[in-house]
Amino acid sequence: MKYRITTQKELRAEFWQTFPSLYRKQIKDYAGTGKMYCTDTRCTWCDWLDSLNKNGEISGGLANRATL
């Protein structure tokens, strides 16, 4: 099966192009040892990945390993 998006780099680029108004700046994580995106950005990313996978636009493997 041929997928429209096959790499994490392509996936991230399309995500930010699709949702330009989401907050891109990373904030401290809850432990204070690293960085993370705000909750709205993370939830949108997960919902968007799930919809792409269900629509057959990305593979299940890519959906499982993709990180923002």
HUURLIN-V146261 format. One record per residue. RES is the residue in three letters. SS is DSSP state (H for helix, E for strand, C for the rest). NEAR is the number of other C-alpha atoms within 10 Angstrom. Layout:
{{RES | SS | NEAR} {RES | SS | NEAR}}
//
This chain:
{{MET | C | 7} {LYS | C | 9} {TYR | C | 10} {ARG | C | 13} {ILE | C | 16} {THR | C | 15} {THR | C | 12} {GLN | H | 15} {LYS | H | 13} {GLU | H | 11} {LEU | H | 21} {ARG | H | 15} {ALA | H | 11} {GLU | H | 13} {PHE | H | 17} {TRP | H | 15} {GLN | H | 10} {THR | H | 11} {PHE | C | 12} {PRO | C | 10} {SER | C | 9} {LEU | C | 15} {TYR | C | 14} {ARG | C | 12} {LYS | C | 10} {GLN | C | 12} {ILE | E | 12} {LYS | E | 12} {ASP | C | 12} {TYR | C | 9} {ALA | C | 7} {GLY | C | 8} {THR | C | 7} {GLY | C | 10} {LYS | E | 13} {MET | E | 15} {TYR | C | 17} {CYS | C | 16} {THR | H | 10} {ASP | H | 10} {THR | H | 18} {ARG | H | 16} {CYS | H | 12} {THR | H | 14} {TRP | H | 19} {CYS | H | 15} {ASP | H | 10} {TRP | H | 15} {LEU | H | 21} {ASP | H | 16} {SER | H | 14} {LEU | H | 18} {ASN | H | 17} {LYS | H | 13} {ASN | C | 10} {GLY | C | 15} {GLU | C | 16} {ILE | C | 22} {SER | C | 19} {GLY | H | 15} {GLY | H | 10} {LEU | H | 16} {ALA | H | 20} {ASN | H | 11} {ARG | H | 8} {ALA | C | 16} {THR | C | 13} {LEU | C | 15}}
//
